[in-house]
Each structure stands twice: as C-alpha cells, then as structure tokens.
Amino acid sequence: MPRGQKNKHHRNRLKNKKHNQEKVHPQEDESQKKGHRKKDDFQDHKEARDNAAVEEKSSCSSPSVPGEILEKPPASKTSSDAGWPSCVSSPATVCGDELEFDDGTYCHCGGNTLYSQFRTCQENPCKHCLDMYVNLVEQYVLYKFKMKKFIDRNELIDLIEPKYQYSFSEIFKRAFENIEIVFAASVVEIDSTNHVYDLVSKLKLPNKGRVSPGRGLPKTGLLMTILAMIFMNGNSASEEDIWKFLNYMQVYPGRKHFIYREPRKLITQDFVKLKYLEYKQISHSDPPCYRFQWGPKAYTETTKMKVLEFMAKGSGIEPSTFSVQYAEALREENQKAKIRKRYQILAQKHCPGHSHQHVQKAMTPQ
C-alpha cells in the first residue's frame, strides 16, 4: 500500500476508535451517575427516616407531671425501632355490654417485658403512654367487674411497666375517677391487707348496679344522670326532654346500647319498678305525654347535693355554679341534718314509736 494511503488509513482507524470510545463512555458515565443517584437517594431516605424517628421520639417524651421523672439510662437505639409509631389505643374494648380484654395490643415503641411483641416509648415517660395506662387500668377494672371478680392491686401494677412506677398512684387515681364519672361507681379497697378492690355502686341497685341478674356493667351512671336532669328541671322533667338530653350521650329509645342494653325498658320499667323513678302521664295531654320525678328509693339512697356533685364533676365545674339548685340542695342537707339530730336525741331517750321506718318517712319529701 502506498505511504499516503497507509497514513490516511491509519488516521481513519484512530478516528473510528475515538468515535467508538465516545459512544461507549457516555453509557458508562450514565450508569455510574445512576449508581451515585441511587446511593444518594438511599442516604436521603435514611436521613429522612432517622429525622422522623427523632421527631417522633421527641414528641413522645414530655412528662405529664413535671419534676417527677425518674432518672434512667438512655435507651439503646436499634435500626428496627426507627419505624415504630409512638402509641396506639388501649387493649380493651367495650362492646354490646360485653367487655373483652386483649392483653396483646397496646403500644408500639420501646421495650416491654410483659408483652414482647409490643413496646412503649424508649424515652422518659410520656403523656401519651400515661394516658394509655390510665385507659388500660380503667378497662381492666371494668373487665374484672363484668366477670364478677375482685380486682387485685398487684394485677393492676403488672399492667404497667416498671419505669412508670413513680406514677402508679396517679394512674390509678385518674382511672378510678373516670369510672366514677361514667358509671357512678367507686373503686373501693375491701381488703387493705391484700390490697383487693371492688366496684361499689353509689345507689343500691340490684346486682351491684347491673339491675338484672348476669354479667354486665353498672347502670347507675344513667340513673344518676336522669336524677340530675329531673333536679335541674325543677324536680320534674318531661320524657321528651329526657330523651333529647340522652340523645347527646348516644342513648336512643328502642336502640340497643353497649352499656344500657335497651334504654327505654331500663328507664321506664326497671328504674320505675325499683322505685328510683316515677313515670306519670301529664294531665289532659293529648296525645299522652309523660314526665319523670324522683322515686322514694332515690330520696332514701341519695341526695340532691350528691346528684349535683356527680353532674358537676362530670362537667368539670363546681356545684355552686348552679346557684339556684345548689341553694336548694343545701337547704335539703340542712333539713336532713336537723332531722337526724332530732331523732338521735329521741333514740337516746328511748322514746317509743320512733322506729327507723319513721325516720326514713320523715326524711322523705312528700
């Protein structure tokens, strides 16, 4: 091959080689860039996940009672904990007057020796977890009551993690108050040696407030609410007004309620038959209308002041806010105190003809 052609052929080969390299290198660069982008995206995602976990922990670390947080070693951090939410609802549900207790699902972050698959917050005790434990204790007490069993204090303590031991008393107090507000029943210690509790109704309804035989939850709260309504309406309330108020509580006539079962029967038949309520037709009403008043059992087992305090406590206000009703309840308290004092003097003198029945009759308004 002549020299000129040979040089030309060599230049063409170099040119083609360079062109091929330029075609290949962009693909290599592109794949390398994609690899770098994937790595950067993974780092960004990891950082975002870690930041979210940090924010979540910080939002779940504020104490409900300032200055009472016990010192504890920092919790160990693992990658598996990063995705856990802070807190979930309590394990108990009330449904159809039947209380079911599931001790396996309640909180999803931290370490718990009681339920290994569910965990509480790793940081210092937080308000959300304290609220959860209040709800947990409340539901467990109701579960034991429904099963007709006494409540052991040690069982309640076992529901709560040791790191919350500083607030056992606060948790119990809040849970017992919630039960009292809803069910008008107090959690009372019946055995101070073994620390055993029971749920005691504020009124002497049959079957510890259940009204009818069998398992269930106390109906005293509904009765106390109706007594309060009657008192607030001038000691007499129409059936229409009663149901208007109960509708706000999601209690409807003819519709089965998860605590009160069939409320119309409970109110117009059971409470009336037990003499806690009087259910009478309003004179000359057409179509017939009915009104409720206190029955004799209500007058003997409670007072207007107790009913007013029950209603005020549920509303979070002072009883004296209702000035007219408070003054009436105070007059009744003073009157009953005078009657008790008078009959105590008569009893000391062994005066015949003044038995316990006479005292109850004298203290019952006509």
C-alpha positions as CSV (number, residue, x, y, z in Angstrom):
1,M,0.0,0.0,0.0
2,P,1.4,3.5,-0.9
3,R,2.6,5.5,2.0
4,G,0.0,8.3,1.6
5,Q,-2.9,5.8,1.6
6,K,-1.4,4.0,4.5
7,N,-1.3,7.2,6.6
8,K,-4.8,8.0,5.6
9,H,-6.0,4.5,6.6
10,H,-4.2,4.9,10.0
11,R,-5.9,8.2,10.6
12,N,-9.3,6.8,9.8
13,R,-8.7,3.9,12.2
14,L,-7.8,6.3,15.0
15,K,-10.9,8.5,14.2
16,N,-13.2,5.4,14.3
17,K,-11.7,4.2,17.6
18,K,-12.1,7.6,19.2
19,H,-15.7,7.8,17.9
20,N,-16.5,4.3,19.4
21,Q,-15.0,5.3,22.7
22,E,-17.1,8.4,22.8
23,K,-20.2,6.2,22.2
24,V,-19.4,3.8,24.9
25,H,-18.2,6.2,27.6
26,P,-21.4,8.2,27.9
27,Q,-23.2,4.9,28.8
28,E,-20.6,4.1,31.4
29,D,-20.9,7.6,32.8
30,E,-24.7,7.3,32.8
31,S,-24.6,4.1,34.7
32,Q,-22.1,5.5,37.2
33,K,-24.3,8.6,37.6
34,K,-27.4,6.3,38.2
35,G,-25.4,4.4,40.8
36,H,-24.4,7.6,42.5
37,R,-28.0,8.8,42.4
38,K,-29.3,5.6,43.9
39,K,-26.8,5.8,46.6
40,D,-27.7,9.5,47.3
41,D,-31.4,8.7,47.3
42,F,-30.8,5.9,49.8
43,Q,-28.8,8.2,52.0
44,D,-31.5,10.9,51.8
45,H,-34.2,8.3,52.6
46,K,-32.3,7.0,55.5
47,E,-31.7,10.5,56.9
48,A,-35.3,11.4,56.5
49,R,-36.4,8.2,58.3
50,D,-33.9,8.9,61.1
51,N,-35.1,12.5,61.4
52,A,-38.7,11.4,61.5
53,A,-37.9,8.9,64.2
54,V,-36.1,11.6,66.2
55,E,-39.1,14.0,65.9
56,E,-41.5,11.2,66.8
57,K,-39.5,10.3,70.0
58,S,-39.2,13.9,71.0
59,S,-42.9,14.4,70.6
60,C,-43.5,11.4,72.9
61,S,-41.1,12.4,75.6
62,S,-42.8,15.2,77.5
63,P,-43.8,14.3,81.1
64,S,-47.4,14.6,82.3
65,V,-46.2,15.5,85.8
66,P,-43.2,18.0,85.7
67,G,-40.4,17.3,88.0
68,E,-41.4,13.7,88.8
69,I,-39.4,11.9,86.1
70,L,-37.1,9.3,87.5
71,E,-33.6,9.1,86.1
72,K,-33.0,6.2,83.8
73,P,-30.2,5.1,81.5
74,P,-30.5,6.1,77.8
75,A,-32.4,3.6,75.8
76,S,-30.5,1.5,73.3
77,K,-31.1,2.5,69.7
78,T,-31.6,-0.1,67.0
79,S,-32.5,0.2,63.4
80,S,-35.6,-1.9,63.9
81,D,-37.1,0.7,66.3
82,A,-36.9,3.6,63.8
83,G,-40.2,2.7,62.0
84,W,-42.4,2.1,65.1
85,P,-45.2,4.6,65.8
86,S,-45.3,6.2,69.3
87,C,-48.5,5.0,70.9
88,V,-51.7,3.2,70.0
89,S,-55.1,2.7,71.6
90,S,-55.6,0.7,74.8
91,P,-56.1,-3.1,74.6
92,A,-59.7,-3.2,75.9
93,T,-62.9,-2.6,74.0
94,V,-66.4,-2.3,75.4
95,C,-69.0,-3.7,73.0
96,G,-72.6,-4.9,73.5
97,D,-72.4,-4.8,77.2
98,E,-69.7,-7.3,77.0
99,L,-66.1,-6.3,77.9
100,E,-63.3,-8.0,76.1
101,F,-59.8,-7.7,77.3
102,D,-57.0,-8.3,74.8
103,D,-53.6,-8.0,76.6
104,G,-51.6,-8.2,73.4
105,T,-52.0,-4.8,71.6
106,Y,-51.4,-1.5,73.1
107,C,-48.2,0.3,72.4
108,H,-45.6,0.0,69.6
109,C,-42.3,1.6,70.7
110,G,-39.7,0.7,73.3
111,G,-39.1,-2.4,75.4
112,N,-41.8,-4.2,77.4
113,T,-41.2,-7.4,79.4
114,L,-45.0,-8.1,79.7
115,Y,-45.8,-8.1,76.0
116,S,-42.7,-8.8,74.0
117,Q,-44.2,-8.0,70.6
118,F,-45.5,-4.6,71.7
119,R,-43.4,-1.8,73.2
120,T,-43.7,1.6,74.9
121,C,-41.8,4.7,74.4
122,Q,-38.0,4.4,74.8
123,E,-37.6,7.9,76.1
124,N,-38.7,9.3,79.5
125,P,-42.3,8.5,80.4
126,C,-44.6,10.5,78.1
127,K,-48.1,11.8,78.5
128,H,-49.4,9.6,75.7
129,C,-48.2,6.5,77.4
130,L,-49.5,7.6,80.8
131,D,-53.0,8.2,79.2
132,M,-52.7,4.8,77.7
133,Y,-52.0,3.2,81.0
134,V,-54.9,5.1,82.6
135,N,-57.2,3.7,80.0
136,L,-55.7,0.2,80.4
137,V,-56.3,0.1,84.1
138,E,-59.8,1.5,83.7
139,Q,-60.7,-1.2,81.2
140,Y,-59.2,-3.9,83.2
141,V,-61.2,-2.9,86.3
142,L,-64.4,-3.0,84.3
143,Y,-63.4,-6.4,82.8
144,K,-62.9,-7.9,86.3
145,F,-66.2,-6.4,87.4
146,K,-68.0,-7.8,84.4
147,M,-66.5,-11.2,85.2
148,K,-67.7,-10.8,88.8
149,K,-64.2,-11.0,90.2
150,F,-62.4,-8.8,92.7
151,I,-59.6,-6.5,91.5
152,D,-56.1,-7.3,92.8
153,R,-53.8,-4.3,93.0
154,N,-50.8,-6.4,92.0
155,E,-52.6,-7.3,88.8
156,L,-53.1,-3.6,88.0
157,I,-49.4,-2.9,88.7
158,D,-48.3,-5.8,86.4
159,L,-50.1,-4.0,83.6
160,I,-47.7,-1.1,83.8
161,E,-44.0,-1.0,83.0
162,P,-41.6,-0.6,85.9
163,K,-40.3,2.7,84.6
164,Y,-43.7,4.1,85.3
165,Q,-43.7,3.0,88.9
166,Y,-43.3,6.6,90.1
167,S,-46.8,7.3,88.7
168,F,-48.8,4.2,89.8
169,S,-50.9,6.2,92.3
170,E,-51.6,8.9,89.7
171,I,-52.6,6.4,87.0
172,F,-54.9,4.5,89.5
173,K,-56.5,7.8,90.7
174,R,-57.3,9.0,87.2
175,A,-58.6,5.6,86.1
176,F,-60.9,5.3,89.2
177,E,-62.2,8.9,88.7
178,N,-63.1,8.2,85.1
179,I,-65.0,5.1,86.2
180,E,-66.8,7.1,88.9
181,I,-67.8,9.8,86.4
182,V,-69.2,7.4,83.8
183,F,-70.7,4.6,85.9
184,A,-71.4,6.4,89.2
185,A,-69.5,3.6,91.0
186,S,-66.4,3.9,93.2
187,V,-63.4,1.6,93.2
188,V,-63.2,0.7,96.9
189,E,-60.5,-1.2,98.7
190,I,-62.3,-4.1,100.5
191,D,-59.2,-5.8,101.8
192,S,-56.4,-3.5,103.0
193,T,-54.0,-6.4,103.8
194,N,-54.0,-8.0,100.4
195,H,-55.0,-4.7,98.5
196,V,-58.1,-6.1,96.9
197,Y,-60.7,-3.7,95.3
198,D,-64.3,-3.9,94.2
199,L,-66.6,-1.7,92.3
200,V,-69.3,-0.3,94.5
201,S,-72.4,1.5,93.1
202,K,-73.4,4.8,94.5
203,L,-77.0,3.6,94.7
204,K,-78.2,0.2,96.0
205,L,-79.3,-1.1,92.6
206,P,-79.7,-4.9,92.5
207,N,-76.7,-7.0,91.4
208,K,-74.2,-4.2,92.1
209,G,-75.7,-1.8,89.7
210,R,-76.4,-4.2,86.9
211,V,-80.2,-4.1,87.7
212,S,-80.8,-7.6,86.2
213,P,-79.0,-10.8,87.0
214,G,-76.0,-11.8,85.0
215,R,-72.8,-10.2,83.9
216,G,-72.6,-6.7,82.7
217,L,-71.6,-3.1,83.6
218,P,-73.2,-0.8,86.2
219,K,-76.3,1.2,85.1
220,T,-76.0,3.6,88.0
221,G,-74.4,6.4,85.9
222,L,-77.5,6.6,83.6
223,L,-79.8,6.7,86.7
224,M,-77.8,9.4,88.4
225,T,-77.8,11.4,85.1
226,I,-81.6,11.2,84.9
227,L,-82.0,12.2,88.6
228,A,-79.7,15.2,87.9
229,M,-81.8,16.2,84.9
230,I,-85.0,16.0,86.9
231,F,-83.5,18.1,89.7
232,M,-82.2,20.7,87.2
233,N,-85.6,21.0,85.6
234,G,-87.5,21.9,88.8
235,N,-87.8,18.3,90.2
236,S,-89.9,17.2,87.2
237,A,-88.8,16.5,83.6
238,S,-90.8,15.6,80.6
239,E,-90.0,12.3,78.8
240,E,-89.3,14.4,75.7
241,D,-86.7,16.5,77.5
242,I,-85.1,13.4,79.0
243,W,-84.6,11.7,75.6
244,K,-83.4,15.0,74.0
245,F,-80.6,15.1,76.5
246,L,-79.8,11.3,76.3
247,N,-79.5,11.6,72.6
248,Y,-76.4,13.8,73.1
249,M,-75.0,10.8,75.0
250,Q,-75.7,8.5,72.1
251,V,-78.6,6.8,74.0
252,Y,-81.7,6.4,72.0
253,P,-85.1,4.8,72.8
254,G,-85.5,1.4,71.2
255,R,-81.9,1.2,70.1
256,K,-79.6,-1.3,71.9
257,H,-76.8,0.5,73.8
258,F,-73.4,-1.1,74.6
259,I,-73.8,-0.5,78.3
260,Y,-77.5,0.1,79.0
261,R,-78.9,-2.5,76.6
262,E,-82.5,-1.4,75.7
263,P,-82.6,2.0,77.4
264,R,-86.4,2.6,77.1
265,K,-87.1,-0.5,79.1
266,L,-84.4,0.2,81.6
267,I,-85.7,3.7,82.3
268,T,-89.5,3.4,82.0
269,Q,-89.8,-0.1,83.5
270,D,-86.8,-1.3,85.5
271,F,-86.0,2.0,87.3
272,V,-89.7,2.7,87.9
273,K,-90.3,-0.8,89.2
274,L,-87.3,-0.4,91.6
275,K,-88.9,2.9,92.8
276,Y,-86.0,5.1,91.8
277,L,-88.1,6.9,89.3
278,E,-91.8,7.9,89.0
279,Y,-93.2,7.8,85.4
280,K,-96.6,9.5,85.2
281,Q,-98.8,10.8,82.4
282,I,-99.2,14.6,82.3
283,S,-102.8,15.6,83.0
284,H,-105.0,16.4,80.0
285,S,-102.2,15.7,77.5
286,D,-103.4,14.5,74.1
287,P,-101.7,12.6,72.7
288,P,-100.5,11.3,76.1
289,C,-97.2,12.8,77.3
290,Y,-95.3,11.6,80.4
291,R,-93.0,13.1,83.0
292,F,-90.3,11.8,85.3
293,Q,-89.9,12.5,89.0
294,W,-87.7,11.1,91.7
295,G,-89.0,7.9,93.3
296,P,-88.9,7.1,97.1
297,K,-85.8,5.0,96.7
298,A,-83.9,7.9,95.2
299,Y,-84.7,10.1,98.2
300,T,-83.6,7.5,100.7
301,E,-80.3,6.5,98.9
302,T,-79.0,9.8,97.6
303,T,-79.5,13.5,98.0
304,K,-79.8,16.4,95.6
305,M,-76.4,17.6,96.7
306,K,-74.8,14.3,95.7
307,V,-76.6,14.2,92.4
308,L,-75.5,17.8,91.8
309,E,-71.9,17.0,92.7
310,F,-72.0,14.0,90.4
311,M,-73.2,16.1,87.4
312,A,-70.7,18.9,88.2
313,K,-67.8,16.5,88.4
314,G,-68.6,15.0,85.0
315,S,-68.8,18.5,83.6
316,G,-65.6,19.6,85.3
317,I,-67.2,22.6,87.1
318,E,-68.1,23.4,90.7
319,P,-71.6,22.5,92.0
320,S,-72.0,26.1,93.3
321,T,-72.0,27.3,89.7
322,F,-75.7,26.2,89.6
323,S,-76.6,28.7,92.2
324,V,-80.4,28.0,92.4
325,Q,-80.0,24.2,92.5
326,Y,-77.1,24.5,94.9
327,A,-79.1,26.6,97.3
328,E,-82.0,24.1,97.2
329,A,-79.6,21.2,97.7
330,L,-78.0,23.0,100.7
331,R,-81.4,23.6,102.3
332,E,-82.2,19.9,101.9
333,E,-78.9,19.0,103.5
334,N,-79.5,21.3,106.5
335,Q,-83.1,20.0,106.9
336,K,-81.9,16.3,106.9
337,A,-79.2,17.1,109.3
338,K,-81.7,18.7,111.8
339,I,-84.0,15.6,111.4
340,R,-81.1,13.2,112.1
341,K,-80.1,15.2,115.1
342,R,-83.6,15.3,116.4
343,Y,-84.2,11.6,116.1
344,Q,-80.8,10.8,117.6
345,I,-81.9,12.7,120.7
346,L,-85.2,10.7,120.7
347,A,-83.4,7.4,120.3
348,Q,-81.1,8.2,123.3
349,K,-84.2,8.8,125.4
350,H,-85.6,5.5,124.2
351,C,-88.8,7.2,123.1
352,P,-91.2,4.6,121.8
353,G,-92.9,4.9,118.4
354,H,-90.0,6.4,116.6
355,S,-88.5,3.4,114.7
356,H,-86.1,3.6,111.7
357,Q,-89.1,3.5,109.4
358,H,-90.4,6.7,110.9
359,V,-87.1,8.4,110.5
360,Q,-86.9,7.4,106.8
361,K,-90.5,8.6,106.2
362,A,-89.8,11.9,107.9
363,M,-86.7,12.5,105.7
364,T,-88.6,11.7,102.5
365,P,-90.3,14.7,100.9
366,Q,-93.9,14.1,100.1
